[in-house]
Amino acid sequence: MGRLREISIPLPPLSLQAAFAEQANRLDALARALDAAAAKADSMAAALSAEVFG
């Protein structure tokens, strides 16, 4: 366990970490919006199918 404490792990600058986090949040929001749109499209397709084919 003592050797693990001696290992230095380089970290990117805080500004780069923040920029990465912002991009990740934007992508997550976009993925959620796409999931919602796909669910709405599925619902609309099911409703149309039910109306056409009864």
C-alpha positions in Angstrom: 0.0 0.0 0.0 2.9 2.3 0.6 4.0 2.3 -3.0 0.6 3.4 -4.2 0.9 6.5 -2.2 4.1 7.3 -4.0 2.6 7.2 -7.4 1.9 10.5 -9.0 -1.2 10.7 -11.2 -1.2 13.7 -13.5 -4.5 15.6 -13.8 -5.5 18.0 -16.5 -5.9 21.6 -15.5 -9.1 22.5 -13.7 -10.3 24.7 -16.6 -10.0 21.7 -19.0 -11.8 19.5 -16.5 -14.6 22.1 -16.3 -14.9 22.3 -20.1 -15.1 18.6 -20.3 -17.8 18.4 -17.7 -19.8 21.1 -19.5 -19.6 19.2 -22.8 -20.6 16.0 -21.0 -23.6 17.7 -19.5 -24.6 19.1 -22.9 -24.3 15.6 -24.5 -26.4 14.1 -21.6 -29.1 16.7 -22.1 -29.1 16.0 -25.9 -29.4 12.3 -25.3 -32.3 12.8 -22.9 -34.1 15.0 -25.5 -33.5 12.4 -28.2 -34.9 9.7 -26.0 -38.0 11.7 -25.3 -38.4 12.5 -29.0 -38.1 8.8 -29.9 -40.6 7.8 -27.2 -43.0 10.4 -28.6 -42.5 9.1 -32.1 -43.1 5.5 -31.0 -46.3 6.6 -29.2 -47.5 8.5 -32.3 -46.8 5.5 -34.5 -48.7 3.2 -32.2 -51.6 5.5 -32.1 -51.7 5.9 -35.9 -51.4 2.1 -36.4 -54.3 1.6 -34.0 -56.4 4.1 -35.8 -55.6 2.7 -39.3 -55.7 -1.0 -38.5 -58.1 -0.8 -35.6 
